[in-house]
């Protein structure tokens, strides 16, 4: 009898120990879960965020200095033409951090509809590789690289969030290049052809490959697509290599402008920022 009672007691003790072990394990799991839910959730990398901005690569050629810019604009149009975009550019050695904020309402509205814009100036960049981080408010930052050499700027950012990049490569316009266009009346077509003959006598073919050069594009068929041409008349693009004296070009231009007036308007500039 005593042996049976002792055996039953041992069984009860064993079961009780097992129950205690399970309860201890359950307490640990519940405590771990409680700690996890108290933590702030990490931001989620979501590349499906709607695109609000578009970025263009640009090399500014003003005042004989070449500086690199990223030109930002909103995809949505605003109700004034002079909206800017809140922004900040910070540099730490070869690392850049760019912050894009909201469009800023202008004090005085230039009537019309167009995107908000800002030019983000990264300065004079020597050849090398730079790390770029672009932030849009609270959205997870986008990271990439900018590779600079004598012939181009190459921008690599595999997963931009909240914006799109219109070009990954900006080709640099070589020194001693002139470009522009002739804006003319249809009746002045023979004059345009003669001007181009005279221009070719003092300049050479630019010899540039197809691609995006900022101020213009060279297309597959070697035609030239210029940026920011506003006219309702026909135009003839010009792209030449000019190594002669500026005075030679100015004399040719003056003779046509004096003789033909507004029937043929010639717009030319060079890589030093000079407009002829």
TASULPE-V81190 format. One record per pair of residues at least 24 apart in sequence whose C-alpha atoms are under 7 Angstrom apart, sorted by the first residue. I is the first residue (numbers start at 1). J is the second residue. If there is no record, write none. Layout:
# TASULPE-V81190
{{I;J} {I;J}}
This chain:
# TASULPE-V81190
{{45;140} {47;159} {47;161} {49;161} {49;162} {50;162} {51;162} {51;163} {51;164} {52;162} {52;163} {53;162} {53;163} {53;164} {54;163} {54;164} {54;165} {54;166} {55;164} {55;165} {55;166} {56;165} {56;166} {56;167} {57;167} {57;170} {58;214} {59;214} {61;271} {61;272} {61;273} {62;272} {62;273} {63;272} {63;273} {64;272} {64;273} {66;124} {67;123} {67;124} {68;121} {68;122} {68;123} {68;124} {68;125} {69;119} {69;120} {69;121} {69;122} {70;119} {70;120} {70;121} {71;118} {71;119} {71;120} {72;117} {72;118} {72;119} {73;115} {73;116} {73;117} {73;118} {74;115} {74;116} {74;117} {75;115} {76;115} {77;113} {77;114} {77;115} {78;113} {78;114} {78;115} {78;116} {79;112} {79;113} {79;114} {80;109} {80;110} {80;111} {80;112} {80;113} {80;114} {81;110} {81;111} {81;112} {81;113} {81;114} {82;106} {82;109} {82;110} {82;116} {83;116} {83;117} {84;116} {84;117} {84;118} {85;116} {85;117} {85;118} {89;120} {94;130} {94;131} {95;130} {95;131} {95;132} {96;131} {96;132} {96;133} {97;132} {97;133} {97;134} {98;133} {98;134} {98;135} {99;134} {99;135} {99;136} {100;135} {100;136} {100;137} {101;136} {101;137} {170;212} {170;213} {170;214} {171;211} {171;212} {171;213} {172;213} {173;213} {175;271} {176;241} {176;242} {176;243} {176;270} {176;271} {177;206} {177;240} {177;241} {177;242} {177;270} {177;271} {178;239} {178;240} {178;241} {178;242} {178;268} {178;269} {178;270} {179;238} {179;239} {179;240} {179;268} {179;269} {179;270} {180;237} {180;238} {180;239} {180;267} {180;268} {180;269} {181;235} {181;236} {181;237} {181;238} {181;266} {181;267} {181;268} {182;235} {182;236} {182;237} {182;264} {182;265} {182;266} {182;267} {183;233} {183;234} {183;235} {183;236} {183;264} {183;265} {183;266} {184;233} {184;234} {184;235} {184;263} {184;264} {184;265} {185;233} {185;234} {185;263} {185;264} {188;263} {188;264} {202;244} {203;240} {203;241} {203;242} {203;243} {204;240} {204;241} {204;242} {205;240} {205;241} {206;239} {206;240} {206;241} {250;276}}
